[in-house]
Structures are given as C-alpha cells and as structure tokens.
Amino acid sequence: MIGKDTAISYETGRDLMYLLRKWVLIGISLAFLTLFIVFPLIIVFSEALKKGMELYFQSLIEPDALAAIKLTLMTAAIVVPLNTIFGIIAAWGIAKFDFKGKNFLITLVDIPFAVSPVIAGLAFVLLYGSHGFLGPFLEEHNIKVIFATPGIILATIFVTFPFVVRELIPIMQEQGNDEEIAAITLGASWWQIFFKVTLPNIKWALLYGVILCNARSMGEFGAVSVVSGHIRGETNTLPLHVEILYNEYQFTASFAVASLLALLAIVTLFIKKVVEWKLKDS
C-alpha cells in the first residue's frame, strides 16, 4: 500500500513539474514576444496617431510619401513575378532531376540568406556604378542603374529570390516524379504537365513563398539603401522614407509611414496563416 501511494505521489509530482516547465516556457515566450513585437507595434501606431487623424493622413498623402509608396509597390510588382518564375524553374530542376553541380546550385540559391544585404548593395555599386566594371559601358549608352529605379529592383531581386524556390523544393521532392512520368507516358506536353499536374500540387506552397517574397521586397532596407542614393521623390522606398523623416525629426510623419508598413506586415501575416492552414489540409 505504501509503495502504491509512493508511486502515485511520484506521478503527481512529475505531472506538476511538467506543467510548471510548460507554463514557464510559455510565459517566457509570451513575455519575449510582448516586449519585442507587441509593444513596438503599439508604440508605432500610438505615435503615428498622437497628433490626430488629419496629420496622420496628411503624412501619407504628401508628394514624397506617395512617390515612396508608388516606388515600393512598383518594385514589388516587378520583383515578385520574376522571382516566382525563377523559383518554379529552379525548384523544378533541383527537385525533379539529378545533374552535376546540383549542390552548387542549391548553395547559390542560399547566398542571399548568408550575405548581408548591405554587402549585396555594395556589390551592385561595384558592378553597375559609374566607376564599376560595367559603369563606363552603361554611361556610354545613357543607361542609369545605380541611384535609379533599376538598381533598386536588381538589389531587391537579389535579396528575395530564395523565398519561392526554398518553399517549393521540399514539396516537389516529397511528391516525386511518378505523376509527371505518367503524364509523359500518356503524351502530355511539358506545359500540360506543369499546369495540370505540377502546379495543382504546389499551389499553396507557391503562394506561401510569394507572400514571403512580397513582404521582404516591400520591407527591404539594407541593399536598397546602398543603391538608391536617397533621392527624395525618386529613389526612396517606404523604409528609406521612414528613415529620412525620422532623421529630420519629423517623428509623427515617420511613424505614420511606418504604421503603413506595419499594416502591410499584419495583413501579410494573416494571409500567411491562412496559407499555412491550407497547406496542412492539402
């Protein structure tokens, strides 16, 4: 009887320790997220609305802010489709075929994750700048890349191109080649195979990668800051415009523009969770 009571006490103590560890870890996680994510977001929106809605909207519709919004949206509209096409092609090649240099290609795909965006921006300056490798040729043909929109687009493409391909490779590898081989046996063309076999199987993973790519392209700062030249109304994206306003002590305006980026992030997060839910069900 004593042995049985001792066993029950031991199990009860073990369960209590498990619950204690569980809630301690959850509490630490919630405290960390509150301190580093929730509080900063609250401060951004409170500072943005501190002087009223009128000043808030004025900060968003003034010419430089509108130009920054336009450039940010245009950059994303160009970068995301290009990286989507590249991601599908690269993932299909890596996941479905074996070839020499496959591991090297995967390493190249991961370079933007390992290299600082500032270093990437400097590399583009050294390549396309007036004193860079291609600078004289570009100047001779009156093509401006650095301190212009093309440079911003190129830098953003570089830092965002792994997102789509990295989401697709595991899905395609898990699915294997059986369905594609069967389609080829039945006489399907490569376009028919892609649109009727491959795309339906990867659509949610593809959308997930596109969402991440779009979020990063709109919020990119480091590489874009190096190649943009910070020209007001011309080469400032939203993150750069926030920096300039803050450095000029226009705090309300800077937080107003920052709140717009925060809203985009929240919407992106919501869509991301919906896609994650769809991925689990698919």
C-alpha positions as CSV (number, residue, x, y, z in Angstrom):
1,M,0.0,0.0,0.0
2,I,2.8,2.3,0.8
3,G,4.5,1.5,-2.4
4,K,1.4,2.4,-4.4
5,D,1.0,5.7,-2.6
6,T,4.6,6.5,-3.3
7,A,4.1,5.7,-7.0
8,I,1.0,8.0,-7.1
9,S,2.9,10.8,-5.4
10,Y,5.8,10.4,-7.8
11,E,3.5,10.5,-10.8
12,T,1.7,13.6,-9.4
13,G,5.0,15.3,-8.7
14,R,6.2,14.5,-12.2
15,D,3.0,15.9,-13.8
16,L,3.3,19.1,-11.7
17,M,6.9,19.6,-12.8
18,Y,5.8,19.0,-16.4
19,L,3.0,21.6,-16.1
20,L,5.4,24.0,-14.3
21,R,8.0,23.7,-17.1
22,K,5.3,24.1,-19.7
23,W,3.9,27.3,-18.3
24,V,7.3,28.8,-17.5
25,L,8.4,28.3,-21.2
26,I,5.1,29.7,-22.5
27,G,5.3,32.6,-20.1
28,I,8.9,33.4,-21.2
29,S,7.9,33.2,-24.9
30,L,4.9,35.5,-24.4
31,A,7.0,38.0,-22.4
32,F,9.6,38.0,-25.2
33,L,7.1,38.4,-28.0
34,T,5.3,41.2,-26.0
35,L,8.5,43.0,-25.3
36,F,10.0,42.9,-28.8
37,I,6.9,42.7,-31.1
38,V,3.7,43.8,-29.4
39,F,5.0,46.8,-27.6
40,P,6.9,48.2,-30.6
41,L,3.8,47.8,-32.8
42,I,1.7,49.6,-30.1
43,I,4.2,52.4,-29.9
44,V,4.3,52.8,-33.7
45,F,0.6,53.2,-34.0
46,S,0.2,55.4,-30.9
47,E,3.0,57.8,-32.1
48,A,1.5,57.8,-35.6
49,L,-1.9,58.9,-34.3
50,K,-0.6,61.1,-31.5
51,K,-1.5,64.4,-33.2
52,G,-4.7,63.2,-34.7
53,M,-6.0,61.5,-37.8
54,E,-5.7,64.7,-40.0
55,L,-2.0,64.9,-39.6
56,Y,-1.7,61.1,-40.0
57,F,-3.4,61.1,-43.4
58,Q,-1.5,64.3,-44.5
59,S,1.8,62.4,-43.8
60,L,0.7,59.6,-46.1
61,I,-0.6,61.7,-49.0
62,E,2.2,64.3,-49.2
63,P,4.1,64.0,-52.5
64,D,7.3,62.4,-51.2
65,A,5.3,59.7,-49.3
66,L,3.2,59.0,-52.3
67,A,6.3,58.7,-54.5
68,A,7.8,56.2,-52.0
69,I,4.6,54.2,-51.9
70,K,4.5,54.1,-55.7
71,L,8.1,53.0,-56.0
72,T,7.7,50.3,-53.3
73,L,4.6,48.9,-55.0
74,M,6.2,49.1,-58.4
75,T,9.3,47.3,-57.2
76,A,7.2,44.5,-55.6
77,A,5.1,44.2,-58.8
78,I,8.3,43.6,-60.8
79,V,10.3,41.6,-58.3
80,V,7.7,39.1,-57.1
81,P,6.6,37.8,-60.6
82,L,10.3,37.4,-61.7
83,N,11.3,35.6,-58.5
84,T,8.2,33.4,-58.8
85,I,9.1,32.3,-62.3
86,F,12.8,31.8,-61.3
87,G,11.7,29.9,-58.1
88,I,9.4,27.5,-60.0
89,I,12.1,26.8,-62.7
90,A,14.9,26.3,-60.2
91,A,12.9,24.2,-57.8
92,W,11.6,22.0,-60.6
93,G,15.2,21.5,-61.9
94,I,16.6,20.8,-58.4
95,A,13.8,18.6,-57.1
96,K,13.0,16.6,-60.3
97,F,16.4,16.0,-61.9
98,D,19.8,14.8,-60.9
99,F,22.8,16.6,-62.6
100,K,26.3,17.7,-61.9
101,G,26.5,20.9,-60.0
102,K,23.2,20.4,-58.3
103,N,24.6,21.0,-54.8
104,F,26.4,24.1,-56.1
105,L,23.2,25.5,-57.5
106,I,21.5,25.0,-54.1
107,T,24.4,26.8,-52.4
108,L,23.9,29.7,-54.9
109,V,20.2,29.9,-54.1
110,D,21.1,30.2,-50.3
111,I,23.7,33.0,-50.8
112,P,21.2,35.9,-50.1
113,F,20.4,34.3,-46.7
114,A,24.1,34.3,-45.8
115,V,25.3,37.6,-47.3
116,S,24.4,40.9,-45.6
117,P,22.1,43.0,-47.8
118,V,24.5,45.9,-47.4
119,I,27.3,43.8,-49.0
120,A,24.9,42.9,-51.8
121,G,24.2,46.6,-52.4
122,L,27.9,47.4,-52.5
123,A,28.5,44.6,-55.0
124,F,25.9,46.1,-57.3
125,V,27.6,49.5,-56.9
126,L,30.9,48.0,-57.8
127,L,29.3,46.3,-60.8
128,Y,27.0,48.9,-62.2
129,G,28.3,52.2,-60.6
130,S,30.0,54.9,-62.6
131,H,33.4,53.6,-61.6
132,G,32.3,49.9,-61.6
133,F,33.0,47.1,-64.0
134,L,30.1,47.9,-66.3
135,G,29.9,51.6,-65.4
136,P,31.7,53.0,-68.5
137,F,29.5,50.9,-70.9
138,L,26.3,52.0,-69.1
139,E,27.2,55.7,-69.2
140,E,28.2,55.5,-72.8
141,H,24.7,54.2,-73.6
142,N,23.0,56.5,-71.2
143,I,21.7,53.7,-69.0
144,K,21.4,54.5,-65.3
145,V,21.2,51.7,-62.9
146,I,22.7,52.8,-59.6
147,F,20.9,55.7,-57.8
148,A,17.9,54.9,-60.0
149,T,14.9,52.5,-60.1
150,P,16.7,49.7,-62.0
151,G,19.3,49.4,-59.2
152,I,16.6,49.2,-56.5
153,I,14.8,46.4,-58.5
154,L,18.1,44.5,-59.0
155,A,19.0,44.7,-55.3
156,T,15.5,43.6,-54.2
157,I,15.5,40.7,-56.6
158,F,18.8,39.5,-55.1
159,V,17.7,39.6,-51.5
160,T,14.3,38.0,-52.2
161,F,14.9,35.3,-54.8
162,P,15.4,32.3,-52.4
163,F,12.0,32.6,-50.8
164,V,9.9,31.0,-53.5
165,V,12.4,28.3,-54.5
166,R,13.1,27.3,-50.9
167,E,9.4,26.8,-50.2
168,L,8.9,24.7,-53.4
169,I,11.9,22.3,-53.2
170,P,10.8,20.2,-50.2
171,I,7.2,19.9,-51.6
172,M,8.4,18.8,-55.0
173,Q,11.0,16.4,-53.6
174,E,8.3,14.8,-51.4
175,Q,5.9,14.4,-54.3
176,G,8.5,12.6,-56.5
177,N,8.2,12.2,-60.3
178,D,5.6,9.5,-60.6
179,E,2.7,11.7,-61.8
180,E,4.9,13.6,-64.3
181,I,6.2,10.4,-65.7
182,A,2.7,9.0,-66.1
183,A,1.7,12.2,-67.9
184,I,4.6,12.0,-70.2
185,T,3.7,8.3,-71.0
186,L,0.2,9.5,-71.9
187,G,1.6,12.0,-74.3
188,A,1.2,15.3,-72.3
189,S,3.4,18.2,-73.3
190,W,5.6,20.0,-70.7
191,W,3.1,22.9,-70.5
192,Q,0.2,20.4,-69.8
193,I,2.3,18.6,-67.2
194,F,3.1,21.8,-65.4
195,F,-0.4,23.3,-65.4
196,K,-2.4,20.1,-64.9
197,V,-0.1,18.0,-62.7
198,T,2.7,20.0,-61.0
199,L,1.0,23.4,-60.3
200,P,-2.1,21.9,-58.5
201,N,0.3,20.0,-56.2
202,I,2.4,23.0,-55.3
203,K,-0.1,25.9,-55.4
204,W,-0.3,26.5,-51.7
205,A,3.5,26.3,-51.1
206,L,4.0,28.6,-54.1
207,L,1.5,31.1,-52.7
208,Y,3.3,30.9,-49.3
209,G,6.7,31.7,-51.0
210,V,5.2,34.5,-53.0
211,I,3.8,36.1,-49.8
212,L,7.2,35.9,-48.1
213,C,8.9,37.3,-51.2
214,N,6.4,40.2,-51.4
215,A,6.8,41.0,-47.7
216,R,10.6,41.1,-47.9
217,S,10.6,43.2,-51.1
218,M,8.4,45.9,-49.6
219,G,10.4,46.0,-46.4
220,E,13.9,45.7,-47.7
221,F,16.2,48.4,-46.4
222,G,19.9,47.5,-46.4
223,A,20.6,46.7,-50.1
224,V,18.2,49.3,-51.4
225,S,19.7,52.0,-49.1
226,V,23.1,51.4,-50.7
227,V,22.0,51.6,-54.4
228,S,19.2,54.2,-54.1
229,G,21.1,57.4,-53.4
230,H,18.2,58.6,-51.1
231,I,16.8,61.0,-53.7
232,R,13.5,62.3,-52.4
233,G,10.5,61.6,-54.6
234,E,12.6,59.4,-57.0
235,T,14.6,56.6,-55.3
236,N,13.2,56.4,-51.8
237,T,11.1,53.4,-51.0
238,L,8.9,53.4,-47.9
239,P,11.6,52.1,-45.5
240,L,14.0,54.7,-46.7
241,H,11.4,57.4,-46.5
242,V,10.8,56.5,-42.8
243,E,14.5,56.8,-42.1
244,I,14.7,60.3,-43.7
245,L,11.7,61.6,-41.9
246,Y,13.0,60.3,-38.5
247,N,16.4,61.8,-39.1
248,E,14.8,65.1,-39.8
249,Y,12.9,64.9,-36.5
250,Q,9.5,64.6,-38.3
251,F,8.5,61.9,-35.8
252,T,4.8,61.9,-36.4
253,A,5.2,61.6,-40.1
254,S,7.8,58.9,-39.8
255,F,5.7,56.8,-37.5
256,A,2.7,57.3,-39.8
257,V,4.6,55.9,-42.8
258,A,6.0,53.2,-40.6
259,S,2.5,52.3,-39.5
260,L,1.6,51.7,-43.1
261,L,4.4,49.2,-43.4
262,A,3.3,47.6,-40.1
263,L,-0.3,47.2,-41.5
264,L,1.1,45.6,-44.6
265,A,3.1,43.2,-42.3
266,I,-0.1,42.3,-40.3
267,V,-2.1,41.7,-43.5
268,T,0.8,39.5,-44.8
269,L,0.9,37.6,-41.6
270,F,-2.9,36.9,-41.7
271,I,-2.6,35.7,-45.3
272,K,0.4,33.6,-44.3
273,K,-1.5,31.9,-41.6
274,V,-4.4,31.1,-44.0
275,V,-2.0,29.6,-46.4
276,E,-0.3,27.6,-43.7
277,W,-3.8,26.2,-42.7
278,K,-4.4,25.3,-46.4
279,L,-1.0,23.6,-46.6
280,K,-1.8,21.4,-43.6
281,D,-5.1,20.4,-45.2
282,S,-3.7,19.7,-48.6
